[in-house]
Amino acid sequence: MKSVIKIAMFASTLAMGLTLAACDGKKENAAENVAQEVREAADATADAIESQAAVTNDKLDAKADAIRASGDAKADKIEDKADKMDKAPQ
């Protein structure tokens, strides 16, 4: 839903910018300002998406680290049992 609203705002700002782009002088400057605002809005949206991706990647990295740690702990226990078998009298 948020992305639909952002897309609609972006499209309306872009349309307004394109309408003003054909003018000269103050109107031209206004159009260029709108274009800059559109560019900045798009950059902000892209930055937000990249931030969300980074958070997701960080969570996945943490999960992978936890799985490795769990596997290492299990392997250590198995190795400890194996070492005790070597030391036990037969």
Buried (B, 14 or more C-beta within 10 A) or exposed (E): EEEEEBEEEBEEBBEBBEEBBEEEEEEEEBBEEBBEBBEEBBEEBEEEEEEEEEEEEEEEEEEEEEEEEEEEEEEEEEEEEEEEEEEEEE
